[in-house]
Amino acid sequence: MNNQLVQSEFYKIKKCIKSVKHFGQIETCENLVELFKKKHAEDEMTSVDEMSIESEIRTLNELIHEVKEKFSEL
């Protein structure tokens, strides 16, 4: 697994989530997280790689949840 590529994509998606300006963009961010998950889920991952990916996905999903809460308060 190419860790530099994974980290680069993680930070790009994280930046995208943090830049959401209206509720309609949230679905796009959710789709990006799903694509990230599918792209980097490999059969031959080590347990460390698997835990790292799961942690990153969890972080992205938490950010999306925070954004959803922000827009539900408006």
Secondary structure, DSSP 8 states (H G I E B T S, - for coil): --HHHHHHHHHHHHHHHHT--STHHHHHHHHHHHHHHHHH--TT--HHHHHHHHHHHHHHHHHHHHHHHHHHH-
